[in-house]
Amino acid sequence: MKLNIFLLMLVLPVWGYGQWAAFTPDFGDTIRIYEVDILNENQIWAAGHRIGVKDDSFGPQETDSVYITRTIDGGQSWYTHTVPLGKRPVITSISALDSNICYVAGVTDSKRSKILKTVDGGKTWTDTFSPDFGLGNNFVNYVHFFDFQRGIVQADPKNGEFLVFLTNNGGVNWVKVHPDSIPNPLSGEFGYSADAYGNNVWFNTGDGRIYKSSNSGLSWTVYQTPLSLLFGHSFADSLHGIGYFGYFTQELLPIEMIITNDGGISWQPLNISTLGDSAAVFGLEYIPNSSYIMLNTCIGNITSGYFATWISPDRGVTWQQISSGENIHQPTFISPTIGWGGEGQQFAHKTQMFKYTGSPLVGLFSGKTLVQDWSISPNPCVDHFNLEIKSDKTESYMLLINDVQGKLVYTESFVQDGTTPVPVNFGKLSAGNYVVTLLSKEGKAAKWMVVAE
């Protein structure tokens, strides 16, 4: 059971950040995006609904409408429909297969779990589980399809056993995995969220445990993590994953993170003091097939932030803030250059979808070193410096200045012809050492900068 409660429109980006471009589908309401699923650079699905929001907590709200939206042209146009889950719906998972077929998992206030399927882009929906089948009123946490025929559904325990159902015919029929193939839950244990990579599937629980299947859900093992509670996890491949605890309650709690390099068998705590004493995790994504991790956080007020996007290039050892201001939930990537996120519920504007813009920030995730000869002068400096890049071509760049804790203090995007120095006026900063990172599509490089008294 997750504790995260919960027409055709032509639209253009209304505004953007260095890392993200924003799009505004017509939801007809201000909602919170709960799930994003990416098929390729053009086809993206997302789902969400309205919630009750306070400064420091989320809660359910009377609503009949779950909204699902999709684009087939990389965000230039969006097709938005409602999903008939029922009263006070909680959407927990979506799994899209192409521009028309998508599955949605969710629960109503009557604790009726549903797995709905659309084959026409969200216009109409059918329930793939009959009311008297084994899913019943058990909280469904996850639906995922490995291909057009093979799928999995995971739900909270019934009669002392976690529920897992499999289909081999596109959801026409479901078969319950025998309890002997799934380790027993602890007393009162329930599921939170799940992730899949290839035929590997993981789901985490309210007791800080990770269940893993290496054969698409046929059989399972379970491992205890160092945390007593896991809110979520993300895997980059079959071996490398990250888990976390950190969300809004009546007061902000310290974020805790753990990392695995053996597919979830063993976990080690991460030192994340760089991120601050307390924050909410709005999204965490291990970039597929890379060593990079993206983290979206909020400190302070849910609706006004401070919102920040962080990356770790080295599997969580070090962290660097790369932007601020965008309220991004559920960042989702299928490659280092194709990523999307949805917005948390806001009141100052309509709900937005965010696209990772890639260039020049593709250099962040490429793992490549920028080979251009470049320099900053004077260094030490006070409130500005000149950036010189020796190159024989005109190129787009981004400049980040971070303090020694990784917090972003200045950013700028520019185009440089390789001959003209670029003046960088970063303003008043406390005296000390800072890291200047230069990025292009070719890679990244960093230098130390000293701000004098």
C-alpha positions as semicolon CSV with decimal commas, in nm:
position;residue;x (nm);y (nm);z (nm)
1;M;0,000;0,000;0,000
2;K;0,157;0,327;-0,104
3;L;0,130;0,614;0,140
4;N;0,147;0,858;-0,152
5;I;-0,230;0,920;-0,154
6;F;-0,338;0,894;-0,442
7;L;-0,989;1,595;-2,638
8;L;-0,696;1,690;-2,801
9;M;-0,486;1,990;-2,706
10;L;-0,208;2,157;-2,898
11;V;0,037;2,307;-2,653
12;L;0,382;2,459;-2,668
13;P;0,640;2,497;-2,394
14;V;0,529;2,792;-2,183
15;W;0,857;2,835;-2,003
16;G;1,162;2,632;-1,921
17;Y;1,475;2,590;-1,716
18;G;1,824;2,502;-1,821
19;Q;1,750;2,135;-1,766
20;W;1,375;2,114;-1,826
21;A;1,119;2,243;-2,075
22;A;0,761;2,273;-1,951
23;F;0,443;2,170;-2,135
24;T;0,082;2,219;-2,025
25;P;-0,169;1,944;-2,116
26;D;-0,534;2,033;-2,060
27;F;-0,625;1,837;-1,746
28;G;-0,917;2,068;-1,673
29;D;-0,793;2,084;-1,314
30;T;-0,484;2,143;-1,106
31;I;-0,355;1,796;-1,024
32;R;-0,050;1,608;-0,906
33;I;0,130;1,380;-1,154
34;Y;0,186;1,039;-0,997
35;E;0,326;0,825;-1,274
36;V;0,518;0,882;-1,597
37;D;0,592;0,612;-1,856
38;I;0,818;0,673;-2,157
39;L;0,816;0,453;-2,465
40;N;1,054;0,658;-2,680
41;E;1,143;1,021;-2,746
42;N;0,799;1,090;-2,896
43;Q;0,556;0,871;-2,698
44;I;0,506;0,957;-2,332
45;W;0,218;0,875;-2,094
46;A;0,142;1,028;-1,752
47;A;-0,134;0,998;-1,494
48;G;-0,243;1,188;-1,184
49;H;-0,533;1,342;-0,992
50;R;-0,623;1,621;-0,753
51;I;-0,522;1,589;-0,389
52;G;-0,559;1,782;-0,065
53;V;-0,248;1,991;-0,002
54;K;-0,123;2,163;0,311
55;D;0,207;2,340;0,353
56;D;0,368;2,029;0,496
57;S;0,159;1,730;0,397
58;F;-0,049;1,562;0,128
59;G;-0,387;1,403;0,180
60;P;-0,682;1,253;-0,007
61;Q;-0,956;1,470;-0,151
62;E;-1,303;1,391;-0,275
63;T;-1,269;1,343;-0,648
64;D;-1,397;1,110;-0,915
65;S;-1,134;1,185;-1,173
66;V;-0,800;1,034;-1,253
67;Y;-0,647;1,198;-1,556
68;I;-0,424;1,029;-1,808
69;T;-0,244;1,217;-2,081
70;R;-0,022;1,109;-2,367
71;T;0,183;1,267;-2,641
72;I;0,294;1,105;-2,965
73;D;0,508;1,394;-3,088
74;G;0,747;1,464;-2,802
75;G;0,517;1,700;-2,613
76;Q;0,393;1,934;-2,884
77;S;0,037;1,799;-2,855
78;W;-0,135;1,610;-2,573
79;Y;-0,443;1,385;-2,561
80;T;-0,605;1,389;-2,217
81;H;-0,885;1,169;-2,079
82;T;-1,027;1,060;-1,746
83;V;-0,986;0,708;-1,605
84;P;-1,297;0,555;-1,435
85;L;-1,137;0,421;-1,117
86;G;-1,413;0,541;-0,883
87;K;-1,455;0,764;-0,576
88;R;-1,145;0,902;-0,401
89;P;-0,914;0,711;-0,635
90;V;-0,553;0,630;-0,559
91;I;-0,353;0,568;-0,874
92;T;-0,050;0,352;-0,805
93;S;0,102;0,252;-1,138
94;I;0,074;0,271;-1,516
95;S;0,230;0,062;-1,791
96;A;0,210;0,180;-2,153
97;L;0,285;-0,042;-2,451
98;D;0,233;0,187;-2,749
99;S;0,047;0,507;-2,841
100;N;-0,292;0,341;-2,776
101;I;-0,249;0,059;-2,522
102;C;-0,192;0,135;-2,155
103;Y;-0,271;-0,032;-1,821
104;V;-0,354;0,156;-1,499
105;A;-0,351;0,017;-1,144
106;G;-0,549;0,193;-0,873
107;V;-0,775;0,170;-0,570
108;T;-1,104;0,339;-0,477
109;D;-1,229;0,449;-0,134
110;S;-1,421;0,121;-0,110
111;K;-1,081;-0,054;-0,126
112;R;-1,171;-0,199;-0,463
113;S;-0,849;-0,250;-0,658
114;K;-0,865;-0,231;-1,034
115;I;-0,640;-0,300;-1,330
116;L;-0,785;-0,102;-1,620
117;K;-0,680;-0,128;-1,983
118;T;-0,726;0,106;-2,277
119;V;-0,666;0,018;-2,641
120;D;-0,773;0,354;-2,786
121;G;-0,540;0,601;-2,618
122;G;-0,747;0,643;-2,303
123;K;-1,091;0,715;-2,451
124;T;-1,241;0,393;-2,310
125;W;-1,132;0,150;-2,038
126;T;-1,205;-0,209;-1,938
127;D;-1,132;-0,386;-1,607
128;T;-0,902;-0,681;-1,675
129;F;-0,976;-0,836;-1,333
130;S;-1,327;-0,968;-1,269
131;P;-1,476;-0,845;-0,936
132;D;-1,472;-1,193;-0,782
133;F;-1,112;-1,269;-0,878
134;G;-0,833;-1,287;-0,621
135;L;-0,728;-0,919;-0,631
136;G;-1,046;-0,813;-0,452
137;N;-1,005;-0,534;-0,198
138;N;-0,634;-0,582;-0,149
139;F;-0,435;-0,266;-0,218
140;V;-0,271;-0,303;-0,561
141;N;0,075;-0,148;-0,583
142;Y;0,204;-0,224;-0,928
143;V;0,125;-0,321;-1,285
144;H;0,395;-0,375;-1,543
145;F;0,407;-0,535;-1,887
146;F;0,732;-0,680;-2,013
147;D;0,588;-0,693;-2,366
148;F;0,244;-0,697;-2,526
149;Q;0,157;-1,037;-2,378
150;R;0,347;-1,082;-2,052
151;G;0,248;-0,873;-1,752
152;I;0,262;-0,869;-1,371
153;V;0,044;-0,727;-1,094
154;Q;0,158;-0,701;-0,730
155;A;-0,072;-0,629;-0,433
156;D;-0,065;-0,626;-0,054
157;P;-0,098;-0,949;0,147
158;K;-0,417;-1,153;0,167
159;N;-0,443;-1,436;0,420
160;G;-0,081;-1,381;0,516
161;E;0,063;-1,390;0,161
162;F;0,173;-1,117;-0,079
163;L;-0,030;-1,133;-0,402
164;V;0,136;-1,158;-0,742
165;F;-0,055;-1,226;-1,063
166;L;0,087;-1,299;-1,409
167;T;-0,060;-1,292;-1,758
168;N;0,072;-1,435;-2,083
169;N;-0,209;-1,312;-2,308
170;G;-0,226;-0,937;-2,263
171;G;-0,439;-0,937;-1,951
172;V;-0,719;-1,157;-2,084
173;N;-0,640;-1,413;-1,813
174;W;-0,437;-1,379;-1,494
175;V;-0,277;-1,656;-1,292
176;K;-0,195;-1,619;-0,924
177;V;0,165;-1,703;-0,830
178;H;0,161;-1,981;-0,573
179;P;0,230;-1,860;-0,215
180;D;0,516;-2,110;-0,185
181;S;0,703;-1,906;-0,447
182;I;0,680;-1,582;-0,244
183;P;0,841;-1,544;0,102
184;N;0,587;-1,468;0,374
185;P;0,533;-1,107;0,480
186;L;0,606;-0,990;0,832
187;S;0,313;-0,908;1,057
188;G;0,146;-0,594;0,919
189;E;0,388;-0,565;0,626
190;F;0,266;-0,409;0,303
191;G;0,415;-0,296;-0,026
192;Y;0,504;0,054;-0,139
193;S;0,643;0,070;-0,490
194;A;0,807;-0,146;-0,756
195;D;1,053;-0,130;-1,042
196;A;1,154;-0,356;-1,330
197;Y;1,456;-0,399;-1,554
198;G;1,441;-0,669;-1,818
199;N;1,296;-0,976;-1,647
200;N;1,399;-0,850;-1,302
201;V;1,127;-0,710;-1,075
202;W;1,165;-0,557;-0,729
203;F;0,908;-0,427;-0,481
204;N;0,985;-0,266;-0,147
205;T;0,783;-0,284;0,174
206;G;0,687;-0,084;0,481
207;D;0,935;-0,288;0,684
208;G;1,236;-0,188;0,478
209;R;1,256;-0,511;0,282
210;I;1,309;-0,571;-0,090
211;Y;1,137;-0,857;-0,272
212;K;1,309;-0,960;-0,594
213;S;1,221;-1,184;-0,887
214;S;1,470;-1,263;-1,163
215;N;1,220;-1,453;-1,379
216;S;0,941;-1,200;-1,442
217;G;0,758;-1,278;-1,119
218;L;0,747;-1,658;-1,118
219;S;0,951;-1,691;-0,798
220;W;1,078;-1,448;-0,534
221;T;1,344;-1,389;-0,270
222;V;1,342;-1,120;-0,002
223;Y;1,624;-0,915;0,152
224;Q;1,634;-0,684;0,452
225;T;1,780;-0,338;0,392
226;P;1,943;-0,113;0,656
227;L;1,627;0,103;0,662
228;S;1,320;0,027;0,870
229;L;1,098;0,186;0,605
230;L;1,145;0,230;0,232
231;F;0,940;0,481;0,035
232;G;1,082;0,392;-0,303
233;H;1,368;0,258;-0,510
234;S;1,507;0,272;-0,863
235;F;1,735;0,038;-1,061
236;A;1,964;0,137;-1,347
237;D;2,027;-0,223;-1,452
238;S;2,006;-0,572;-1,307
239;L;2,266;-0,497;-1,038
240;H;2,271;-0,128;-0,946
241;G;1,986;0,022;-0,747
242;I;1,910;0,293;-0,491
243;G;1,643;0,311;-0,221
244;Y;1,527;0,598;-0,001
245;F;1,323;0,717;0,293
246;G;1,221;1,081;0,294
247;Y;0,880;1,238;0,251
248;F;0,651;1,498;0,400
249;T;0,482;1,426;0,731
250;Q;0,380;1,687;0,986
251;E;0,746;1,780;0,998
252;L;1,029;1,724;0,756
253;L;1,239;1,418;0,828
254;P;1,600;1,354;0,727
255;I;1,645;1,178;0,395
256;E;1,806;0,836;0,417
257;M;1,944;0,656;0,113
258;I;2,091;0,313;0,048
259;I;2,268;0,167;-0,253
260;T;2,308;-0,185;-0,390
261;N;2,556;-0,320;-0,643
262;D;2,437;-0,681;-0,645
263;G;2,076;-0,655;-0,755
264;G;1,928;-0,590;-0,410
265;I;2,090;-0,868;-0,208
266;S;2,300;-0,632;0,004
267;W;2,264;-0,258;0,068
268;Q;2,495;0,010;0,205
269;P;2,396;0,350;0,349
270;L;2,492;0,661;0,154
271;N;2,635;0,977;0,308
272;I;2,396;1,244;0,181
273;S;2,472;1,525;0,427
274;T;2,520;1,747;0,120
275;L;2,143;1,748;0,069
276;G;2,070;1,920;0,400
277;D;1,916;1,824;0,731
278;S;1,561;1,760;0,612
279;A;1,377;1,750;0,284
280;A;1,109;1,568;0,090
281;V;1,199;1,338;-0,197
282;F;0,970;1,418;-0,489
283;G;1,150;1,185;-0,726
284;L;1,452;0,960;-0,754
285;E;1,575;0,798;-1,074
286;Y;1,881;0,585;-1,139
287;I;1,951;0,678;-1,502
288;P;1,928;0,350;-1,699
289;N;2,259;0,184;-1,786
290;S;2,470;0,457;-1,625
291;S;2,630;0,554;-1,295
292;Y;2,417;0,869;-1,268
293;I;2,133;0,926;-1,023
294;M;1,882;1,211;-1,040
295;L;1,708;1,338;-0,726
296;N;1,430;1,596;-0,696
297;T;1,373;1,746;-0,351
298;C;1,164;2,004;-0,170
299;I;1,261;2,193;0,143
300;G;1,001;2,409;0,313
301;N;0,657;2,449;0,159
302;I;0,509;2,182;-0,070
303;T;0,351;2,435;-0,304
304;S;0,623;2,700;-0,310
305;G;0,943;2,509;-0,236
306;Y;1,249;2,543;-0,226
307;F;1,261;2,286;-0,511
308;A;1,591;2,147;-0,638
309;T;1,726;1,895;-0,889
310;W;2,044;1,710;-0,791
311;I;2,262;1,459;-0,972
312;S;2,523;1,212;-0,859
313;P;2,768;1,099;-1,128
314;D;2,924;0,825;-0,916
315;R;2,641;0,609;-0,781
316;G;2,558;0,837;-0,489
317;V;2,907;0,909;-0,357
318;T;2,896;1,282;-0,445
319;W;2,603;1,512;-0,531
320;Q;2,574;1,832;-0,733
321;Q;2,269;2,056;-0,759
322;I;2,201;2,139;-1,124
323;S;1,885;2,350;-1,104
324;S;1,619;2,494;-0,875
325;G;1,259;2,610;-0,904
326;E;1,094;2,322;-1,091
327;N;0,854;2,110;-0,882
328;I;0,920;1,775;-1,048
329;H;0,757;1,450;-0,941
330;Q;0,850;1,107;-1,070
331;P;1,145;1,188;-1,299
332;T;1,163;0,900;-1,545
333;F;1,436;0,823;-1,798
334;I;1,482;0,556;-2,062
335;S;1,831;0,677;-2,152
336;P;2,070;0,951;-2,039
337;T;1,915;1,189;-2,292
338;I;1,541;1,103;-2,282
339;G;1,367;1,190;-1,958
340;W;1,038;1,337;-1,837
341;G;0,879;1,434;-1,507
342;G;0,541;1,555;-1,391
343;E;0,457;1,847;-1,164
344;G;0,331;1,833;-0,810
345;Q;-0,002;2,003;-0,752
346;Q;0,033;2,380;-0,774
347;F;-0,215;2,667;-0,754
348;A;-0,033;2,950;-0,931
349;H;-0,058;2,782;-1,272
350;K;-0,192;2,476;-1,451
351;T;-0,021;2,143;-1,401
352;Q;0,279;2,092;-1,623
353;M;0,485;1,812;-1,770
354;F;0,862;1,857;-1,781
355;K;1,092;1,733;-2,055
356;Y;1,465;1,691;-1,993
357;T;1,616;1,909;-2,262
358;G;1,933;1,708;-2,306
359;S;2,166;1,947;-2,486
360;P;2,401;2,078;-2,366
361;L;2,327;1,897;-2,042
362;V;2,366;1,562;-2,209
363;G;2,726;1,616;-2,101
364;L;2,616;1,560;-1,742
365;F;2,515;1,201;-1,807
366;S;2,754;1,105;-2,085
367;G;3,048;1,031;-1,855
368;K;3,273;1,203;-2,110
369;T;3,531;1,467;-2,026
370;L;3,512;1,797;-2,211
371;V;3,841;1,823;-2,397
372;Q;3,833;2,194;-2,483
373;D;4,103;2,411;-2,330
374;W;3,926;2,663;-2,106
375;S;4,009;2,897;-1,823
376;I;3,857;3,143;-1,578
377;S;4,025;3,470;-1,484
378;P;4,086;3,638;-1,256
379;N;4,099;3,357;-1,002
380;P;4,067;3,443;-0,713
381;C;3,782;3,676;-0,804
382;V;3,515;3,878;-0,624
383;D;3,185;3,894;-0,814
384;H;3,271;3,804;-1,172
385;F;3,522;3,637;-1,400
386;N;3,588;3,598;-1,771
387;L;3,546;3,253;-1,922
388;E;3,769;3,168;-2,216
389;I;3,711;2,857;-2,426
390;K;3,952;2,768;-2,704
391;S;3,759;2,595;-2,981
392;D;3,737;2,602;-3,359
393;K;3,357;2,591;-3,369
394;T;3,053;2,758;-3,220
395;E;2,896;2,549;-2,945
396;S;2,618;2,564;-2,684
397;Y;2,737;2,550;-2,324
398;M;2,603;2,559;-1,974
399;L;2,794;2,686;-1,672
400;L;2,721;2,573;-1,315
401;I;2,875;2,716;-1,000
402;N;2,833;2,503;-0,688
403;D;2,958;2,550;-0,335
404;V;3,168;2,281;-0,168
405;Q;2,849;2,111;-0,038
406;G;2,720;2,080;-0,395
407;K;2,447;2,346;-0,369
408;L;2,389;2,541;-0,690
409;V;2,462;2,913;-0,651
410;Y;2,470;3,024;-1,015
411;T;2,390;2,888;-1,360
412;E;2,402;3,030;-1,710
413;S;2,353;2,900;-2,065
414;F;2,527;3,057;-2,361
415;V;2,663;3,002;-2,712
416;Q;3,034;3,064;-2,763
417;D;3,232;3,087;-3,086
418;G;3,564;2,973;-2,943
419;T;3,732;3,313;-2,965
420;T;3,535;3,567;-2,761
421;P;3,562;3,558;-2,378
422;V;3,231;3,522;-2,193
423;P;3,181;3,756;-1,893
424;V;3,025;3,570;-1,599
425;N;2,872;3,803;-1,340
426;F;2,769;3,575;-1,055
427;G;2,721;3,852;-0,798
428;K;2,779;3,839;-0,423
429;L;2,899;3,509;-0,282
430;S;3,058;3,427;0,049
431;A;3,436;3,408;0,041
432;G;3,561;3,055;-0,013
433;N;3,605;2,777;-0,267
434;Y;3,354;2,691;-0,540
435;V;3,337;2,441;-0,826
436;V;3,281;2,576;-1,178
437;T;3,143;2,309;-1,415
438;L;3,137;2,365;-1,790
439;L;2,904;2,143;-1,995
440;S;2,836;2,082;-2,360
441;K;2,702;1,790;-2,559
442;E;3,062;1,668;-2,574
443;G;3,095;1,620;-2,199
444;K;3,183;1,814;-1,885
445;A;3,483;1,954;-1,704
446;A;3,529;2,133;-1,372
447;K;3,770;2,378;-1,211
448;W;3,806;2,531;-0,867
449;M;3,718;2,897;-0,823
450;V;3,818;3,107;-0,522
451;V;3,601;3,398;-0,414
452;A;3,809;3,653;-0,225
453;E;3,699;3,865;0,072
